[in-house]
Amino acid sequence: LSRHHQLLAFVSLLETTKPYLVNCLRVPALQALLLFSRSLDTNGDCTRLVADGWLELTLPDAAAALRFLAAALQLRTSWEKLLDQQLDPGGEEPSSRDLSALKRGLLEFLEMEAPHRLRQLTGLEKQTLYVGPQTVPAAPHLPGLFQGTELKPDEVKGGHRVTEFLTYNCLTDTDLYSECLRTFWTCPHCGLHMPFTPLERMCHESSCQPTEGEPPGEEVGGSSKTSALHRLYHCDICQQDFTLTPTEILRHKKQHQ
């Protein structure tokens, strides 16, 4: 387990007699794969993800896995929307507010950390990677899950297709009961505390997002305005507890310098 797995990224490919990667840099593996993979496949509780069919990510903490996945889905949706606006010749230009929100969200996402494993799948593992088509005729309708996206059964991998790149619960898993076991969880937005299955939790957390445009509250009492990136922070100088994003924590620390 490590919090610092990295991948090599490059800006452009220069082809002469030999191909050269130009402007190479190291990027955090977990965030890069969640943001840029063409396909993401998960198991029942999202603690195991496979990117592009050959790189496996394992996060032992299911809560952290859900936070990362929810944040990545939100960022990819916003990013794609802004790109469509930018490339549409007859459409509206992206607003500076939306661009700033995306930049801030990406920075906060890159600062998130969670211990995880990264490895390449073997050829044999690739052959038995997916559960295959299910006998269930239709996916359950879960309003609010993944911003209201309707789940549809994947006819090849199995599980349910959430977006063009994400397929939920299609990976074979040694734990046959992971998707139906309930564990107690407290919603960071509304404070609801009750047992949820992983799918029920993702559904509730997506439908319980704070209203856009509201300023993030710093007091613990304003937990209904927090997002998946917020966390509890205790300031030793102020002797107070706050619910802040990593960027807001750094900004708060600078106030005491």
N, C-alpha and C positions, 0 to 999 in steps of 0.2 A: 504494500500500500504506500502511496505517496501523494502529496498535494502538488507536486511540481513536475509531472510528466509534460514533455514538450514535443512539438512537431516543428519541422522546417517549412516555412512559407516563403514564397518568392513573389515579386511584383510582376515580372515579365520573363519571357523565354526568348533568348537570343539564339537564332539558328545560323551558324556559319558552316564550316566543315564539320563542326561538332556543336551539339546544343549546349548552351550555357544558361544557368539560372541567374537572373540579375536581381540585385537588391534583396538578398536572402536575410531572413530574420527568424528568430525562435519565437514561437507562440505557445501559449498554454494549450495542451492537447484537448482537455475536456471541453473548454469553451469553443475552441476552433472547430471541433468535430460537430458539436451541437449546432453551431451557426452555419456551417458551410457544407455539411454532408448532403449528398444527393438523396440518400435514403437513410432513415433511422428506424430501427426495429427494437422493440422492447419486450420484456417479459411482463408478468402480471402486476408486479409492484414497482416496475421501472428501475430496479436496482441493477439490471443487466441490459445494456444497450449494444447494438451492433451497427457500426457506421459503414455504409457502402458495401455491406456484405462480407467484410474481411477484418475489420478492426473492432475488437471487443472492449467495451468499457464496463467495469464493475464497480458499483458504489454500494458498500455495505449498509450505509445509512439511507433508508428509504425516504425519510423526510428530506434529506439533502438532495437526493436524486430527483424528487418531485419539484423542489425549488428550482434546480437547474433547468429541468425540462420545461417547466412553466415559463420561466424567464426567457429561455431561448425561443419558445414558440411565440411569445409576445413580441420579442425583438425582430424575429424573422418576418412576422406579419406586418409590423410597422415599416420595416426596411423595404419590403416588397411593395407596399403601398406608396411609399415616397419615390421609389424608383419608377413605378408606373406613371406617377404624376410628372416626374422629370422627363421621361422619354415620350410622353404623349404630346405631340406638337400642338394639339388644339385644347389641351387640358390646362388646369390651373397649376401655377408654380407651387412647389412645396413651401409651406409657411416656415418662417425662421423659428417659430415656436416648436413646430413638429421636428425640425432638424435638430434643434437644441435638445429636445427631449430624447431623441434617438441617440445622440452623442453621449448624453449623460447616462442613458440606460446601458449603452455598450461599455462605457468606462466602469460602471458599477458592476456589470456582469463579469468583466475581466478580473475584477478584484475579489470576486467570490472564490472561496476555497472549500474543498471537501476531499478527504482521502479517497483515492480510487486506484484501480488497477487498469493497465492498458496492455493489451497483447494482440498479436496477430493470430487469427484462427488457422488451424491446420486444414488440409484438404478434406480429411475425414469429417471434421467438425462442420465444415460448410455443407456437406451432403446431408447432415441430420440437423440442420440449423432451425428449420421452421416446422411448426406443428401441422401445417397443411390445411386444406379447406375443411371447414366445419360443417356439421349437419344442420346447424341452426339456420333457418331460412332467412332471417333478417336480423340486423343488429338492433339492440334496444335503443330507443330514442331517449337520450339524456340531455334535456335542455340545459344550456349554460356550460356544458363541458367544452373546453377548448374554444371559448368565445362563441358558443352556439353551433359549432360544427356538428353535423349529423354523422354518426359513426356508420360505416358500411363494411360488411364482411369482405375481407380480401380473398379472392378466389384462388390465389396462388400460394401465398404465404400462410394463410389462416389469420386468425385474430381480426382486428378491425382497423380499417384505414381511416385515419383522422385527417391528415392533409396529404398533399401530393408527395411529401417526403417522409411522413411519419406513419408507421403501422404499429398499433398498440397490441400487446399480448400475442405476438405471433411466434415468439421464440420458444423452443423446447426448454423446459425447466425441470430440474430434478425435484423441486418442491412443488408438488401437485396442488397444495392447498394455499399457496401464497396469495392467489387472487380472491379467495373467499374468506380468509381470516380477517377478523376485525380487531383493530387496536385503538385505544383511546387517543384522541387528538383534539387539540384546541385550535379553533380557527383564529388566525391573527387579526382578522378583520372584524368579526362580529362577536368573538369570544365564546362561541358555541363549543361545548366540551362533551363529546360522546364517541362511541366506537364507530369506526368507518372501515370499510374495505378500501384498498388503494384506489379503485375506480370511483367509489363514492366520494372519497376525499378530494380527488382531482376535480370531480364534478362540482362539489360544493365550493372549493376554493376559486374555481374559475367564475362561478356565478356570483360570488361574494366580493368581487373586486371593488375598490373604492371608485367613486365618481371622478372622471377625468377633469382636470383643471383645479381640483382642490389642492391647496398647499399642504405638503406633508407635515403633520403635527410632530412636534418634538416630545411632548409629554406622553407618558405611558397611557394616560386617560384617553388619548386620541388614537388608540390602536385601530379604530375602525377606518382610519385613513391611511393605514400602512399598506405596503405591497409586499410581494414575496422577497424583495431585496432588503427589507428593513430587519433589524435585529436589535435586541435589548443592549443598551450601553450604559454603564455606570461611570459617571465622572467623579473622580476622587477630589477634584478641586471644588466643584459645585455641590458635591454630596447629593446629587440627584440622579434619577434614572430617566433615560431617554430612549425612544424608539427611532433609530436613525439608519440611513443607508451608510455604507462604507465611506462614500464621499462626504456625507454630512458629518460623520464622526471626525474625519480629518479636518474639516472646516471648523468644527467646534473646538478641537484641540488647539488650533492656531489662534483662537480668540484668547487663550490663556497665556500665549507666549509674549 
